[in-house]
Amino acid sequence: MLKKRVLLVEDSSTVRKIISYYLIRLGLNVIEANDGLEAIEKIHSEKPDLVLLDITIPKLSGYAVCQQIKSDPQIKHIPIIFCTSKNYENDYYEAIKYGADGYLSKPFQYSEIFAMMTELGINKLRINEYKYTPTLKEGCIRLIVPTHKNYINQFA
């Protein structure tokens, strides 16, 4: 079975390395980009199964990257989860407006990425192997858009 491919778009090399390490431990192939233009290029060339996208990245914002992906018929099926330090309610609504499939505000638990990937069908591991229990931290937004099976509807 082929490993799932995740494009991680993050301008901080430290954060990118930490998240990449976790994703690799989950058995995923990680493709990295540090700005919006590089992200668009790699989405077309690498065809990832998932995009983890920061909002505040150089050259092209995460919102613009998301909009381009969701408006292109060849790649619009690729799920996008924003992983960002922006945690205001209007940021969440902007993400939805541009077509995001998920939203995590930093700092987040890595088990939350795992849970969202499972909900989106990216990760076929059984969730009980990791004993994941979804939690909310005050001031942080956690979401899977209602088009998907959603464990957070009662809080959103």
Secondary structure, 3 states (H helix, E strand, C coil): CCCCEEEEECCCHHHHHHHHHHHHHCCCEEEEECCHHHHHHHHHHHCCCEEEECCCCCCCCHHHHHHHHHHCCCCCCCCEEEEECCCCHHHHHHHHHCCCCEEEECCCCHHHHHHHHHHCCCCCCCHHHHCCCCCCCCCCCEEECCCCCCCCCCCC
